[in-house]
Amino acid sequence: MNMPSNAKCPKCDALITRVTAGHVPIEIPMGNSWNGIAYACPSCKSLLGVQIDPIAIKEDIVTELFKRLRK
């Protein structure tokens, strides 16, 4: 996937050619929680976005399937 050549941080206007990523829990009040990934501008550290960690969710699905198949 190619990043648009003019992608800029909405806070500091730095050109975004890479992001800093880190693990963050995603919690829903009185509900489930998931492993997430937060993306930040490498220049000013402003949060650009958060999503459910696709690798962790895949592992959770495989684990759950194996548990159910063993019943």
Secondary structure, DSSP 8 states (H G I E B T S, - for coil): ----TT-B-TTT--B-S--EEEEEEEE-TTS-EEEEEEEE-TTT--EEEEEE-HHHHHHHHHHHHHHHHT-
